[in-house]
Amino acid sequence: MNVFLAGATGVMGRRLIAQLVARGHVVTALVRSRDGERSVTALGAQARYADLFDANNLVHAAKGADVVIHAATAIPTKPRTALEDWKLNDRIRREGTAALARCAGQVGARTFLFQSIVWVANPPDGSPFDEQSPTYPDNITQSALDGEGIAQEMAELHGFDAAVLRCGTFYGADAAHTRGMAQALARRKMPIIGSGKNFWHSLHIDDAASAFVVAAEAGRAGLWHVVDNEPVMQRELLTTFAQTLGGKPPRRMPVWLARWLAGSNAVDFLIRSTRTSNARFRNDLDWNPQYPTFRQGLEQVLSEWGGKAP
């Protein structure tokens, strides 16, 4: 199988290359710099320079691809964000998806995979939800839902299968958000906000990559939620994380103060409940996460860090 990958130099993209190559597939990776080229070739991929927003340019890079994977994002890493900080990510999800999907049609790819997020369907009341639930996008998640629609429209137009994988919160030893959280917890600067009883649903980056590999090999259309097996309360995750780092339990902070300090975007995300399930993906594609719960994934992360915050 020949795979063309956008987002190849990201934390999931690098794992995707390694897993695909290990399974005997040929990977062509979209890059923008010499550093990116060196990174992907070291993993066994062929590097190609192209503009993510130019379909004609992408066609030359993706020639011969059976599968096109859109795993490119530009998620802001700073603690306090404004809508302006999300503009590039929005463009990647909208214009980038349109260009890549058009490219997939022109090169005759059988399958187009789009990386989305479960929060597009997260109910305001925090109740459980699945792939059949209504969507509730906000200013930040709307572009992900738009990307899903673009992928599906292009699939109908060009005759390929569109697979949309809505993922939970990525974490891993080399993920900027995971490292930042660990450093903040070690300094007791990552508080439990409000009651801490809201649920988070996470996904180890290794498992995110394996899900995309399975979906690429399956070559079928569909919409799936890809998370680990068990949502966990905010307060439990933060307390356990802090304790495994050898630190004191996190302090508590009222919601109003957290909003004043960190802004509404970050705080509203942290205090919402996300309770969904990977059951449909597991059943349809015979996939199982290597790290079924955050506790098991956290053990792997801490092992890679040598048992302390990076």
C-alpha positions in Angstrom: 0.0 0.0 0.0 1.3 3.5 -0.9 0.4 6.2 1.6 0.7 9.9 1.2 0.9 11.6 4.6 0.3 15.3 5.6 1.3 16.1 9.1 4.3 13.7 8.9 6.6 15.6 11.2 4.2 15.9 14.1 4.1 13.7 17.2 1.5 11.4 15.6 2.9 11.7 12.1 6.3 10.3 13.1 4.6 7.3 14.8 2.4 6.8 11.8 5.4 6.6 9.5 7.2 4.1 11.8 4.1 1.9 12.1 3.3 1.9 8.4 6.8 1.2 7.4 7.1 -1.6 9.9 4.0 -3.2 8.3 5.5 -3.1 4.9 3.8 0.0 3.4 5.5 2.7 1.3 5.1 6.2 2.9 5.5 9.5 1.1 5.6 12.3 3.6 4.8 16.0 3.0 7.5 18.2 4.4 8.4 21.9 4.4 12.0 22.0 5.6 15.3 20.2 5.5 14.8 19.3 9.1 11.5 17.7 8.3 13.0 15.9 5.4 15.8 14.4 7.6 13.2 13.4 10.2 10.9 11.5 7.9 13.6 9.8 5.8 15.3 8.6 9.1 12.0 6.8 9.8 11.9 5.2 6.3 9.6 7.6 4.4 10.2 9.3 1.2 10.1 13.1 1.6 8.2 15.4 -0.8 8.0 19.2 -0.7 4.6 20.6 -1.6 2.1 23.4 -0.5 -0.6 21.9 1.7 -3.1 24.5 0.3 -2.3 23.8 -3.4 -4.0 20.7 -4.8 -2.2 20.8 -8.1 1.1 21.1 -6.2 0.1 18.2 -4.0 -0.8 15.9 -6.9 2.9 15.8 -8.0 4.0 14.8 -4.5 1.2 12.2 -4.0 1.3 10.5 -7.4 0.6 6.8 -7.0 -0.9 7.0 -3.5 -3.6 4.4 -2.6 -4.3 6.2 0.7 -4.1 9.9 1.6 -3.9 10.8 5.3 -4.6 14.3 6.6 -3.0 14.4 10.1 -1.8 18.0 9.8 -2.7 20.4 12.6 -1.4 23.7 14.1 -2.8 23.5 17.7 -1.6 26.4 19.8 0.7 25.3 22.7 0.5 28.4 24.8 -1.7 28.3 28.0 -3.9 31.3 27.1 -5.2 31.5 23.6 -7.4 33.9 21.6 -9.3 33.0 18.4 -6.5 34.6 16.4 -4.2 31.8 17.6 -6.4 29.2 16.0 -6.5 30.7 12.5 -3.8 28.6 11.0 -5.3 25.4 12.4 -8.7 26.4 11.0 -7.2 27.0 7.6 -5.5 23.6 7.7 -8.7 21.9 8.6 -10.7 23.7 5.9 -8.5 24.7 3.0 -5.9 22.0 3.7 -8.6 19.3 3.7 -10.1 20.6 0.5 -6.7 20.6 -1.3 -5.7 17.1 0.0 -9.1 15.6 -0.8 -9.0 17.0 -4.3 -5.5 15.7 -4.6 -6.7 12.2 -3.5 -9.3 12.3 -6.2 -6.9 13.3 -8.9 -4.2 10.7 -8.1 -6.9 7.9 -7.9 -6.5 7.2 -4.2 -9.0 4.6 -2.8 -9.2 6.1 0.7 -8.9 9.5 2.4 -8.4 9.7 6.1 -9.2 12.9 8.1 -8.2 13.5 11.7 -11.0 15.2 13.6 -11.8 15.6 17.3 -14.6 14.2 19.5 -15.5 17.6 20.9 -17.5 18.5 17.8 -20.2 16.3 19.3 -19.7 17.0 23.0 -23.1 17.9 24.5 -23.2 21.1 26.6 -24.6 19.1 29.6 -21.7 16.7 29.7 -23.8 13.6 29.0 -22.4 10.6 27.1 -22.3 10.7 23.3 -21.3 8.7 20.3 -21.0 8.8 16.5 -24.8 9.1 16.1 -25.1 12.1 18.5 -25.9 15.6 17.3 -22.9 18.0 16.9 -22.3 21.1 19.1 -19.3 22.9 17.5 -18.0 26.2 18.9 -15.7 28.8 17.5 -12.6 26.6 17.9 -14.1 23.2 16.9 -16.2 24.4 14.0 -13.4 24.0 11.5 -13.0 20.3 12.4 -16.6 19.7 11.6 -16.2 21.7 8.4 -13.3 19.5 7.5 -15.4 16.3 8.1 -18.0 17.7 5.7 -15.4 18.6 3.1 -13.9 15.2 3.2 -17.2 13.5 2.7 -18.3 15.8 -0.1 -15.1 15.3 -2.0 -15.4 11.5 -1.5 -18.8 11.6 -3.2 -17.5 13.8 -6.0 -14.4 11.8 -6.7 -15.5 8.3 -5.8 -13.0 7.4 -2.9 -13.8 6.3 0.6 -13.6 9.0 3.3 -12.8 7.8 6.9 -13.1 10.3 9.6 -11.4 9.5 12.9 -12.5 11.8 15.8 -9.8 11.5 18.4 -9.7 12.3 22.1 -6.9 14.3 23.9 -3.5 13.2 22.7 -0.8 12.6 25.2 2.7 11.2 25.0 6.2 11.7 26.3 7.1 14.0 23.4 3.8 15.9 23.2 4.2 19.6 24.1 0.9 19.7 26.1 1.8 16.6 28.1 5.3 17.9 28.9 3.9 21.3 29.9 1.3 19.7 32.2 4.0 17.6 33.9 6.2 20.7 34.4 3.3 22.7 35.8 2.2 19.9 38.1 5.7 19.4 39.4 5.7 23.1 40.4 2.1 22.9 41.7 1.0 25.4 39.0 -1.6 23.2 37.4 -4.7 23.3 39.7 -7.8 21.3 39.8 -10.4 23.7 38.4 -13.8 23.8 40.1 -15.0 20.5 41.6 -12.7 18.5 39.2 -15.6 16.0 38.8 -15.8 16.5 35.0 -14.6 13.7 32.8 -11.7 13.8 30.3 -11.3 11.2 27.5 -7.7 10.8 26.4 -5.7 8.8 23.8 -2.0 7.8 23.9 -0.4 9.0 20.7 0.9 5.5 19.9 -2.7 4.3 19.9 -3.8 7.3 17.8 -1.2 6.3 15.2 -2.2 2.6 15.3 -5.9 3.6 14.8 -5.0 5.4 11.6 -2.9 2.5 10.4 -5.8 0.1 10.9 -8.2 2.5 9.2 -5.8 2.9 6.2 -5.5 -0.8 5.8 -9.2 -1.4 6.2 -9.9 1.0 3.3 -13.5 1.7 4.2 -15.6 4.8 4.7 -16.9 5.7 8.1 -17.0 8.0 11.1 -15.5 6.8 14.3 -14.6 8.0 17.8 -11.1 7.0 18.8 -10.4 7.3 22.5 -9.0 4.9 25.2 -11.4 2.6 27.1 -12.1 4.7 30.1 -12.9 8.4 30.7 -11.4 9.8 33.9 -12.3 12.7 36.2 -10.1 15.8 35.9 -9.2 15.7 39.6 -8.2 12.0 39.5 -6.0 12.4 36.4 -4.2 15.5 37.7 -3.7 14.1 41.2 -2.4 10.7 40.0 -0.1 12.5 37.5 1.3 14.7 40.2 1.8 11.9 42.6 3.6 9.7 40.1 6.0 12.6 39.5 6.7 12.6 43.2 5.0 15.9 43.8 2.2 17.2 46.1 -1.4 17.0 45.1 -2.6 19.9 42.9 -4.2 22.9 44.5 -7.8 23.7 43.8 -9.0 26.9 42.0 -12.5 28.3 41.5 -13.7 28.5 37.9 -14.0 32.3 38.0 -10.4 32.8 39.0 -9.1 30.3 36.5 -11.0 32.2 33.7 -9.5 35.4 34.9 -6.0 34.0 34.9 -6.0 31.6 31.8 -8.9 32.9 29.7 -12.3 31.3 28.9 -11.1 29.2 26.0 -8.7 27.1 28.0 -10.8 26.9 31.1 -14.1 26.0 29.4 -12.3 23.1 27.7 -10.8 21.9 30.9 -14.0 21.9 32.9 -16.3 20.3 30.3 -17.1 16.6 30.5 -16.2 14.4 27.5 -17.7 11.0 27.8 -17.7 8.9 24.6 -16.7 5.4 23.5 -14.4 3.6 21.1 -16.8 0.7 20.9 -17.8 1.3 17.3 -14.2 1.6 16.1 -13.1 -1.5 18.1 -16.0 -3.5 16.7 -15.8 -2.3 13.1 -12.0 -2.5 12.6 -10.9 -5.0 15.3 -8.7 -2.3 17.0 -7.7 -2.3 20.6 -5.6 0.4 22.3 -2.2 -0.6 23.7 -2.9 1.7 26.6 -6.5 1.1 27.5 -6.5 3.7 30.4 -4.6 6.8 31.2 -2.9 5.0 34.1 -1.2 2.5 31.8 -0.3 5.2 29.3 1.1 7.4 32.1 3.4 4.6 33.2 4.9 4.5 29.6 5.3 8.3 29.5 7.0 8.4 32.9 9.3 5.5 32.0 10.4 7.4 28.9 11.0 10.5 31.1 13.0 8.5 33.7 10.3 8.9 36.3 10.4 12.7 36.6 9.0 15.8 34.8 11.0 16.7 31.7 
